[in-house]
Amino acid sequence: MQEQGTEIDYKFGTMIEIPRAALSAHQLAEHAEFFSFGTNGLTQKIFGMPRDDAEAAGFLIRYLRTGILPENSFALVIRSRDSE
């Protein structure tokens, strides 16, 4: 770019989609100018179940009805995103 006499204004950031990265965000913040949290990816990895499989197979509904999970975490992610 220097050869072309061009300068591009950019920021350095990262997408956080795994729990370890979320827990290390304070360390990543020393180097990144912004974060984008992949909340759906984080939820899937924390619970170890893909959203489509959980909803299509019906076991997520059973987990909710039997109290294994108090709420549908995927719906909570969507609600919190919509309220921003």
HELIX and SHEET records of a PDB file:
HELIX    1   1 PRO A   19  LEU A   23  1                                   5    
HELIX    2   2 ALA A   25  LEU A   28  1                                   4    
HELIX    3   3 THR A   39  PHE A   47  1                                   9    
HELIX    4   4 ARG A   51  ALA A   57  1                                   7    
HELIX    5   5 PHE A   59  THR A   66  1                                   8    
HELIX    6   6 SER A   73  ASP A   82  1                                  10    
SHEET    1   A 2 GLY A  13  ILE A  16  0                                        
SHEET    2   A 2 PHE A  34  PHE A  37  1                                        
END                                                                             
